[in-house]
């Protein structure tokens, strides 16, 4: 592995589409309501992508420092684990990325609210700081919440509720009931991606003292928990289509059910950790497709 490939691996490109799913849904729903601004959309994408990259770099660093990444790990080799990138260089990259996040966040908040909505701007600055904290402290520090089984809660809140409802608010300065069910469904699917990763790494994480929710539940209950996450999200999406049906284009989102049903079948049949690894990309991309289809189906 070259140094360039190691950095690309640390950024983990396959996680990036999932990170912008909430922005897509919130922006499409705002567009439907007659509120949209291309610059706000672009800055929101930049903020979210830089936060996700920050989280990925911090995850690589935190797990390496704690000794979680070793040769028993099933997934792709991490950047520091490979020996190509040092802990010091990764820490520098994390600090640099925090600056990028700040630039995008401040620019986004100023564009969305300006001086006229000062209190909203302050609120979103606080939320931006919380996002940076969540991105870094998943695995970094003595009180890393990812090592205490709290990762699922944080992912649900930040990837589901905050990204979707927050992005909608950037355009409209309001929260609409139409956005709630899609946001919750996205949050559950995002937690499913995390849980799938944690099921894959359950053994090594347990041995290294990384107590994820999957470790607490054990392999059997973790799988049942995963099926509940995906099943509930499908139910909520269907409920949304029924409650808020306005045109045949709303049914486009049901196409996302196809890969998700196949995913459920594969997970039911999975017997070993490596069976989960290949489904990470599938579930992440299926979630991204869901976001596009529900958003586009709502504005057509």
Number of C-alpha atoms within 10 A of each C-alpha: 12 9 13 11 12 20 19 12 19 24 21 17 14 14 18 20 18 26 25 22 29 33 27 25 29 27 29 24 28 24 18 15 13 10 16 18 14 9 13 20 20 14 20 25 21 19 22 24 21 24 27 27 23 25 27 24 26 25 21 27 28 23 22 20 16 15 14 22 24 15 9 12 18 19 15 10 18 24 25 23 21 15 13 16 18 15 18 11 11 19 16 12 15 20 12 12 18 20 12 16 24 18 14 22 24 17 17 24 23 17 16 24 18 13 11 10 13 12 11 18 21 13 11 18 17 12 16 19 14 12 20 19 13 21 24 23 20 23 28 24 13 10 11 18 21 21 24 17 17 15 21 21 16 18 22 23 18 21 27 27 23 21 26 29 25 22 25 27 20 27 22 19 15 11 13 14 8 12 18 17 18 29 28 22 27 31 28 30 31 28 24 26 25 22 25 25 19 24 28 24 25 27 19 19 23 17 12 16 14 25 20 25 23 28 24 14 17 15 19 10 13 20 19 13 17 24 18 15 20 23 17 16 22 21 12 19 23 17 14 19 21 12 10 11 13 12 12 10 15 21 17 17 21 15 14 21 16 10 16 20 14 12 20 18 12 14 18 13 10 13 11 11 20 15 17 23 18 13 18 21 15 17 22 23 20 22 29 24 19 26 29 20 21 26 27 19 19 24 15 10
